[in-house]
Amino acid sequence: MSAARSVTDASFEQDVLNSEKTILVDFWAEWCGPCRAVGPILDQIASEHSDKIEIVKLNVDENPQTAAKYQITSIPAMKVYQGGEVVKTVIGAKPKPALEADLAAYLA
């Protein structure tokens, strides 16, 4: 099973904005309980749909510039990027079926 890899302020442009793939960025923090709950669900989605979407994590405490740029005020926040643009935002921890429903357009 492939766990989501981490991105940073320094690597965000290269890893996310310049990517050919559809990327979901999980904005999270170590102290955030709901973030820790949604992490394994995202890992499952990442391994089941690795051909369609790549899931990466950005720790908002360690990477405040990117979090501020995308106005992340509550976490967990997940943003889907295509061609360097945000095409979908999902806020809050949800069970796997709800997340898959939110992301259906990108997993099909």
Backbone torsions as a table, in degrees:
resi	resn	phi	psi	omega
1	MET	NA	131.7	-177.8
2	SER	-93.2	121.9	176.8
3	ALA	-81.9	151.5	178.6
4	ALA	-62.8	138.0	178.9
5	ARG	-90.0	161.0	-178.0
6	SER	-92.0	144.8	171.2
7	VAL	-120.7	162.3	-176.7
8	THR	-130.6	173.3	173.4
9	ASP	-52.3	-41.9	-175.0
10	ALA	-70.3	-34.1	-175.0
11	SER	-99.6	-4.4	-171.3
12	PHE	-58.5	-46.7	-178.1
13	GLU	-60.6	-48.5	-178.8
14	GLN	-65.1	-48.4	-172.6
15	ASP	-77.2	-31.5	-173.0
16	VAL	-113.1	-59.5	-172.1
17	LEU	-67.6	-33.8	-178.3
18	ASN	-94.6	6.1	-176.4
19	SER	-75.5	145.1	174.7
20	GLU	-77.3	-24.8	-174.1
21	LYS	-85.5	164.9	168.2
22	THR	-77.4	129.6	-176.2
23	ILE	-123.3	132.8	170.6
24	LEU	-105.0	125.3	177.0
25	VAL	-103.1	122.5	175.5
26	ASP	-94.4	107.1	176.7
27	PHE	-84.9	119.0	-171.9
28	TRP	-145.9	175.0	173.8
29	ALA	-147.2	153.0	-177.1
30	GLU	-57.6	-39.0	-174.5
31	TRP	-81.1	-4.4	-172.9
32	CYS	-90.5	107.8	-179.7
33	GLY	-57.2	-51.3	178.9
34	PRO	-59.8	-31.9	177.4
35	CYS	-63.9	-42.9	179.8
36	ARG	-67.2	-30.4	178.6
37	ALA	-70.6	-38.9	-175.9
38	VAL	-81.4	-20.5	-178.5
39	GLY	-53.3	-53.3	-179.5
40	PRO	-63.1	-31.6	178.2
41	ILE	-66.1	-44.1	177.5
42	LEU	-64.1	-37.3	177.0
43	ASP	-61.2	-40.5	178.6
44	GLN	-64.1	-46.9	179.8
45	ILE	-61.6	-40.4	-180.0
46	ALA	-60.5	-44.2	-176.7
47	SER	-74.0	-32.0	-178.8
48	GLU	-78.4	-24.5	-174.8
49	HIS	-126.7	31.1	-173.9
50	SER	-61.5	-22.3	178.6
51	ASP	-75.9	-18.1	-174.2
52	LYS	-111.4	-32.6	-175.3
53	ILE	-143.5	142.8	174.4
54	GLU	-109.8	135.4	-179.3
55	ILE	-112.3	127.2	178.3
56	VAL	-126.8	159.7	-178.8
57	LYS	-117.4	142.2	174.7
58	LEU	-128.3	117.1	178.8
59	ASN	-77.1	115.2	-174.0
60	VAL	-68.9	-26.1	178.3
61	ASP	-71.8	-37.6	-177.8
62	GLU	-86.3	-16.7	-175.0
63	ASN	-133.4	64.8	-173.3
64	PRO	-67.9	-26.5	-177.6
65	GLN	-63.3	-48.6	-178.6
66	THR	-66.8	-42.1	178.7
67	ALA	-59.4	-41.9	179.1
68	ALA	-67.9	-42.0	-178.6
69	LYS	-57.6	-38.5	-178.4
70	TYR	-99.3	16.9	173.7
71	GLN	51.7	48.6	177.8
72	ILE	-80.3	107.8	-178.7
73	THR	-111.4	-20.4	174.6
74	SER	-135.9	143.4	-178.7
75	ILE	-128.2	155.1	1.6
76	PRO	-71.3	141.9	172.8
77	ALA	-126.4	134.0	178.5
78	MET	-121.0	129.6	178.1
79	LYS	-122.8	134.9	177.5
80	VAL	-98.4	129.2	-179.3
81	TYR	-114.2	135.1	170.9
82	GLN	-134.8	128.0	179.9
83	GLY	57.6	33.6	177.5
84	GLY	81.4	1.7	-178.5
85	GLU	-115.2	147.0	173.9
86	VAL	-76.2	122.8	179.8
87	VAL	-110.7	-12.3	-179.8
88	LYS	-158.8	141.6	175.4
89	THR	-127.4	132.9	176.3
90	VAL	-125.3	125.1	-178.9
91	ILE	-111.7	133.9	173.6
92	GLY	95.6	155.2	177.4
93	ALA	-75.5	136.5	179.1
94	LYS	-137.7	156.9	174.1
95	PRO	-67.5	160.8	-175.0
96	LYS	-53.9	-46.7	-179.2
97	PRO	-59.3	-36.7	179.8
98	ALA	-69.1	-41.0	177.8
99	LEU	-65.5	-42.4	178.8
100	GLU	-63.2	-35.8	176.9
101	ALA	-65.4	-43.2	178.5
102	ASP	-61.4	-34.3	-173.9
103	LEU	-99.6	6.6	-172.0
104	ALA	-52.1	-39.2	-177.9
105	ALA	-63.1	-25.6	-176.5
106	TYR	-99.6	-11.1	-178.4
107	LEU	-100.1	-14.5	-175.2
108	ALA	-71.7	NA	NA
